[in-house]
Amino acid sequence: MTRKQRRLTLIGSAGAVLAIALGLILFALNDQIVFFQSPTDITQNTMPAGQRIRLGGLVEEGSVEKSDNAQVSFRVTDMANAVAVTYKGILPDLFREGQGVVTEGVIGPDGVFVADSVLAKHDENYMPKEVAEALKDQGHWQGGEGEAN
């Protein structure tokens, strides 16, 4: 083999190994490659305490409780199940009951989701696609077709 052929063989082999490794990683993480989990996903899958995830859904009406030390407790629902959330910090201006929200954090040993960031919807027509689809599946979606995208 010439030098050029050996180099091409080496590059081709390295590319094949990387492609196989990527395929195995994607196969192993198939269930975990999502933007966020819904409350139903969390209650049905009983995720272990301490696992970092994103939780998305609607802020349940009447569930927001604020305390003096910037601690906020609320519940995130997908109209089928709800998950209790605690957050310490300043909430986004658009955060309110009945609106879409995505929180990032970990599930505590008591089953309460401890959020370290809260993301609220950014305009009148936006709702994350996965939340809109979950609400449509349960018959609670009231928006137009274009709003879910």
Residue pairs with C-beta under 8 A, 6 or more apart in sequence:
1 9
26 33
34 130
35 54
35 56
35 102
35 128
35 130
36 53
36 54
36 55
36 56
36 102
36 128
36 130
37 45
37 47
37 53
37 54
37 55
37 56
38 55
38 56
38 57
38 78
38 81
38 130
38 131
38 134
39 55
39 57
39 76
39 77
39 78
39 80
39 81
39 82
39 83
40 78
40 80
40 81
40 134
42 53
42 55
42 81
42 83
42 107
42 113
43 81
43 83
47 53
47 107
48 107
49 106
49 107
49 108
49 109
50 106
50 107
50 109
51 106
51 107
52 104
52 105
52 106
53 104
53 105
53 106
53 107
54 102
54 103
54 104
55 76
55 83
55 85
55 102
55 103
55 104
55 105
55 113
55 115
56 76
56 100
56 101
56 102
56 103
56 128
56 130
56 131
57 76
57 77
57 78
57 82
57 83
57 100
57 101
57 131
57 134
58 76
58 77
58 78
58 79
58 98
58 99
58 100
58 101
58 131
58 135
59 74
59 75
59 76
59 77
59 95
59 96
59 97
59 98
59 99
59 101
60 74
60 75
60 76
60 77
60 82
60 97
61 97
61 98
62 97
63 73
63 74
63 75
63 82
63 97
64 72
64 73
64 74
64 96
64 97
65 72
65 73
65 74
66 72
67 73
69 88
70 88
70 89
70 90
71 86
71 87
71 88
72 86
72 87
72 88
72 91
73 84
73 85
73 86
73 87
74 84
74 85
74 87
74 97
75 82
75 83
75 84
75 85
76 82
76 83
76 85
76 101
76 103
76 113
77 83
78 131
78 134
78 135
78 138
79 135
79 138
79 140
80 138
83 113
84 111
84 112
84 113
85 103
85 105
85 112
85 113
85 114
85 115
86 112
86 113
86 114
86 115
87 103
87 105
87 114
87 115
87 116
87 118
89 116
89 117
89 118
91 118
91 120
92 118
92 119
92 120
93 120
94 120
94 121
94 122
95 101
95 118
95 120
96 120
99 120
99 121
100 120
100 121
100 126
100 127
100 128
100 131
101 118
101 119
101 120
101 121
102 118
102 119
102 128
103 113
103 115
103 117
103 118
103 119
104 115
104 116
104 117
104 119
105 113
105 114
105 115
105 116
105 117
106 113
106 114
107 113
107 114
108 114
121 127
125 143
125 146
125 147
126 147
127 143
127 147
127 148
129 148
129 149
132 141
132 143
132 147
132 148
133 148
135 141
136 148
141 148
